[in-house]
Amino acid sequence: MDLTSLSPEILLLVLSVGILGLDWFLPKKEKYVIGYCAILGLSLIFIVVHFTYGTRLFPEAANVLMSLPDGGSYFQGFVVDALALFFKRLFMVAALLALVYSLAYFSEDAPFQGEYYALILFATLGCFLLVSASDLLAIFVSFELMSLPLYILCSYLKHNSRSSEAGLKYFLMGAVTSALLLYGISLVYGSLGTTDLRHLVSPGPVSLVRLAQDPVLLMGLLFILSALAFKIAAVPFHMWAPDVYEGAPTPVVAFLAVAPKIAVIGLLIRVFLSSMSEAGLFWSWAFAILGALSMTVGNLMALHQQNLKRLLAYSGITQMGYFLVGLSAMASLPPLSVPSLQIAYQAVLFYLVAYLFSELTAFGVVTYLSAKGYETVNSCRGLSSRYPIVSLVFLISLLSLAGIPPMVGFVGKFYLFVAAFSSKLYWLVALGVLNSVVSLFYYLRIAKAMYIEKESQEVKLGKPFIPLETALWVGGFVVVLIGIFPKLVVNLAVSALQRYLVGF
Amino acid sequence: MIGVVHYVILSALLFVIGLYGAMTRKNGISVLMSVELMFNAANINFVALSYRFRDVAFLAGQAFPLFVIAIAAAEVTVGLAIVLSLYRSSNTVNLDEANQLRG
């Protein structure tokens, strides 16, 4: 058995167990080293995966399925293709930034540091496995591996009742979600007699006619879809998001707002789109309705929020709406129209990168503020005069989330709407553009507080923490850089897709 | 004669009872129990439906619940720990009283 194609997962597992082991040996005063070790280890894994995967170790990995005898999978459960590798790099970036934010947020003598960093890495491992899973069993197990550590992390502040409450709410919602997913899987298995995704998505079993004749299969797939919609907090499955975002520790929120959502979108691409295109029109409508609701409701609720984390929760719901527009555009295309499909795929992959950097940068600034207990829009008043760089980075990330030209968010949204337009989803494009305008209001409200309003209370952020400042600088820089030179990421997305689209 | 259909109906009932409980119960522990019902409903489905198939497909349905049982145990462990930590910090396991986060 060739284990090299599993090397990212194995390395990450070794790192997380190593972190737990390190926690044992370090004396109490030196526990803060653990966080730095986790960052160092993860950066090394990133370098290994990024530079050796596509070139030396696996010359063909950039665009070919791993050449295992049975077509690229372990026990038919695990696929390593370029698309999965694309997602894995995103998860590593998200986890790295979340780790840096954690260093800044928690004090050096915080309790349970070993467990904290190990759990973040375990959740990352779950995301890794989820985008590589090609069997419903593997999907369920990795879905749980991704979620369970996050429940614990949300209630990590043991003596803070808000954190416990956030953890409990996230857990209960998540447990019901898992049960929905599992029940859906059992129905799909009962109808098709297989848990292998390749049989499930190969053209044939899941055609429109079959869906209409087989209510069990339809219900199973709808259960799975609603479970995934829960995880990305798409309306009407969004109730947990604002509470969890508000109560949980900010670095954890930064991670759970990005990595699991990206993983689930990767899974949606695999399960619902890759070759279920015969029934595509049905799923296109499902995605379109979810997307339209998420964009509109998320925006309307965000308008009057005072708490920054709550506001970002609703804005995150809106962002998921934009993704769903892209997915809807993908699903509505007939399977053989490769050029338009490529546009739609690229748009979604590009916006994943845009969302990752904009959202994480925004949360970096919020981490900075909330580490000292400032979490409201009002506490941003006059921030620019005292902390010009932090304010500038915050402004850049907010403008990117809103979709203002020089930033990456604008390009991403532009691609998404072009894709939806070429799939003839005109009403969805109109709604999306309208919502972008509405969303400007609440993003600019924060900008106005930072730049125009006078300071009402004295905000003291403490002395600067170099790793966090660096991360913010890099985040803000990347958001502008990709916005001006989108080709950098488009090329990545194209190479992730080449083989995938030929499979049609 | 009891056939596959009876089991599937049983599992559907269990699932609905579990879902109803998870939506309406106020006590955190009761919600956990309801979620367990939902997991086990799916398990019954897997085992019962596996008798429709042969060979690998049959085994897939038989093996799935084993994984689910292990994961459900982990899930309950995490859930009880979180409920306990809420109880320690705010002296309640009642979900209605845990309402500091709203807006």
HADDOCK unambig.tbl for C-alpha pairs under 7 A between the chains (distance, minus, plus):
assign (segid A and resid 137 and name CA) (segid B and resid 64 and name CA) 6.76 0.50 0.50
assign (segid A and resid 148 and name CA) (segid B and resid 75 and name CA) 6.94 0.50 0.50
assign (segid A and resid 152 and name CA) (segid B and resid 78 and name CA) 6.95 0.50 0.50
assign (segid A and resid 155 and name CA) (segid B and resid 82 and name CA) 6.85 0.50 0.50
assign (segid A and resid 158 and name CA) (segid B and resid 85 and name CA) 6.40 0.50 0.50
assign (segid A and resid 159 and name CA) (segid B and resid 89 and name CA) 5.51 0.50 0.50
assign (segid A and resid 160 and name CA) (segid B and resid 89 and name CA) 6.46 0.50 0.50
assign (segid A and resid 161 and name CA) (segid B and resid 86 and name CA) 6.26 0.50 0.50
assign (segid A and resid 161 and name CA) (segid B and resid 89 and name CA) 5.09 0.50 0.50
assign (segid A and resid 161 and name CA) (segid B and resid 90 and name CA) 5.80 0.50 0.50
assign (segid A and resid 162 and name CA) (segid B and resid 100 and name CA) 6.48 0.50 0.50
assign (segid A and resid 162 and name CA) (segid B and resid 101 and name CA) 6.95 0.50 0.50
assign (segid A and resid 164 and name CA) (segid B and resid 82 and name CA) 6.70 0.50 0.50
assign (segid A and resid 164 and name CA) (segid B and resid 85 and name CA) 6.39 0.50 0.50
assign (segid A and resid 164 and name CA) (segid B and resid 86 and name CA) 5.05 0.50 0.50
assign (segid A and resid 165 and name CA) (segid B and resid 86 and name CA) 6.39 0.50 0.50
assign (segid A and resid 165 and name CA) (segid B and resid 98 and name CA) 6.29 0.50 0.50
assign (segid A and resid 167 and name CA) (segid B and resid 82 and name CA) 6.78 0.50 0.50
assign (segid A and resid 168 and name CA) (segid B and resid 82 and name CA) 6.01 0.50 0.50
assign (segid A and resid 168 and name CA) (segid B and resid 83 and name CA) 6.56 0.50 0.50
assign (segid A and resid 171 and name CA) (segid B and resid 79 and name CA) 6.68 0.50 0.50
assign (segid A and resid 175 and name CA) (segid B and resid 35 and name CA) 6.62 0.50 0.50
assign (segid A and resid 176 and name CA) (segid B and resid 35 and name CA) 6.09 0.50 0.50
assign (segid A and resid 179 and name CA) (segid B and resid 35 and name CA) 6.87 0.50 0.50
assign (segid A and resid 179 and name CA) (segid B and resid 38 and name CA) 5.77 0.50 0.50
assign (segid A and resid 179 and name CA) (segid B and resid 39 and name CA) 5.40 0.50 0.50
assign (segid A and resid 182 and name CA) (segid B and resid 42 and name CA) 6.29 0.50 0.50
assign (segid A and resid 183 and name CA) (segid B and resid 42 and name CA) 4.79 0.50 0.50
assign (segid A and resid 186 and name CA) (segid B and resid 42 and name CA) 5.98 0.50 0.50
assign (segid A and resid 186 and name CA) (segid B and resid 45 and name CA) 6.12 0.50 0.50
assign (segid A and resid 186 and name CA) (segid B and resid 46 and name CA) 5.58 0.50 0.50
assign (segid A and resid 190 and name CA) (segid B and resid 49 and name CA) 5.29 0.50 0.50
assign (segid A and resid 193 and name CA) (segid B and resid 53 and name CA) 6.39 0.50 0.50
assign (segid A and resid 193 and name CA) (segid B and resid 57 and name CA) 5.64 0.50 0.50
assign (segid A and resid 194 and name CA) (segid B and resid 57 and name CA) 5.63 0.50 0.50
assign (segid A and resid 243 and name CA) (segid B and resid 101 and name CA) 5.47 0.50 0.50
assign (segid A and resid 243 and name CA) (segid B and resid 102 and name CA) 6.46 0.50 0.50
assign (segid A and resid 247 and name CA) (segid B and resid 101 and name CA) 6.82 0.50 0.50
